[in-house]
Amino acid sequence: MNRTLRIPMLVAVCLGVMLAATSAPGTPGTSLNDIPIAEILAWRNVELSTWVTTGERGEPDWWGALNVGVLDYVEVGLYGMLGPTDEPQGDIRFFGKFVYPLGDGLPNLGAGLQNLTDDEDNNGNIDPYLVVTHDFGPVRGHLGYSFQDDDEAFFAGVDTSFDFLELPATVGLDVLQTADGDEWLVSAGFEYQLPMSFVLESWYTWTTVDEAENTITIRLNWLISF
């Protein structure tokens, strides 16, 4: 194995150890850190994801997701807690997103549903949202609004892509309202495309909520094309 492949694989192994040692679900499907974006998987692509979110005091939670690109405009999937946990959040949740590109040089428009569940008492309310993504060249911008009952939220983000050790990488920053617009989450992170169709993501989230913890999320995705 040459040096270009050896270094990212070493990064993946080290972060895998962190996963083994290390609440609330991350955003499922195609996303930037904690927010959805107007981008989807290509048709006949499947992505398997697993991630851990942990804070300074709380027990870490381990999640998994499956999402699928459907035709040219739709992404659907499911996600849930894999454990171990004592919290009543183990039910499977579903999500879906429709994205329509307006054309060359114009933004993508997206509409989605997250947290589709039959147990809203434990898993929270269904989360419908609208989002716009535009490629400005050096950076991409994302702007959206969640219409979830009792927790409506504005969100926005920006990211930029480049090559690192001859493999594609992305860094991004996002902000998300929480507590029905009274508080904020701010996240900064990266995405790195590894060999064999693996993608490594990690981000740190700061919160303004009293008594809540700042958290770190580590996520590994595997893209399958057929």
Secondary structure, DSSP 8 states (H G I E B T S, - for coil): --HHHHHHHHHHHHHHHHHHH-------SSEETTEE-S----TTEEEEEEEEEE-SSS--EEEEEEEEEETTTEEEEEEEE-S---SS--S-EEEEEEEEE--TTS-EEEEEEEEE-S-HHHH---EEEEEEEEE-SS-EEEEEEE--TT--EEEEEEEEEEEETTEEEEEEEEEEEETTTTEEEEEEEEEEE-GGGEEEEEEEEEE-STT---EEEEEEEEEEE-
